[in-house]
Amino acid sequence: MPMVTTESGLQYKDFIIGRGPSPPIGFQFLGERGTISFPRQLWSGDQGTR
């Protein structure tokens, strides 16, 4: 699945490409975003400032 980058810099991937009709020009999209987070690691002498 290639990453798509729009002119504005938005990046997205289509995990499932639909087979239905395209939305009309100007159609607004409402969706949910998924976030992947990684545990924070404190390094020696870090003092929690990062």
C-alpha positions as CSV (number, residue, x, y, z in Angstrom):
1,M,0.0,0.0,0.0
2,P,1.7,3.2,-1.1
3,M,1.6,6.4,1.0
4,V,-0.3,9.1,-0.8
5,T,0.7,12.8,-0.2
6,T,-1.7,15.5,-1.2
7,E,-0.6,19.0,-2.3
8,S,-1.3,20.3,1.2
9,G,1.0,17.7,2.8
10,L,-1.7,15.4,4.1
11,Q,-0.5,11.8,4.0
12,Y,-2.8,8.7,3.9
13,K,-3.0,5.1,2.9
14,D,-6.0,3.3,1.5
15,F,-6.2,0.0,3.4
16,I,-9.4,-1.0,1.6
17,I,-10.1,0.7,-1.7
18,G,-13.9,1.0,-2.3
19,R,-15.7,0.1,-5.5
20,G,-18.5,2.6,-5.2
21,P,-19.0,6.0,-6.9
22,S,-16.7,8.9,-6.1
23,P,-18.1,11.7,-3.9
24,P,-19.0,14.9,-5.6
25,I,-16.5,17.8,-5.8
26,G,-16.5,19.7,-2.5
27,F,-17.7,16.7,-0.5
28,Q,-16.5,16.9,3.1
29,F,-14.8,13.9,4.8
30,L,-15.4,13.0,8.4
31,G,-13.3,10.2,9.8
32,E,-11.4,8.8,12.7
33,R,-7.6,8.8,13.0
34,G,-5.5,6.1,14.4
35,T,-2.5,6.8,16.4
36,I,0.4,4.6,17.3
37,S,2.4,5.6,20.3
38,F,5.6,4.1,21.7
39,P,6.6,4.0,25.4
40,R,8.8,6.9,26.4
41,Q,12.3,6.0,27.5
42,L,14.2,8.1,30.0
43,W,17.9,8.2,29.4
44,S,20.5,8.5,32.1
45,G,20.6,12.1,33.3
46,D,17.5,13.0,31.3
47,Q,15.6,14.4,34.4
48,G,12.3,14.0,32.4
49,T,12.8,17.2,30.4
50,R,12.3,15.6,27.0
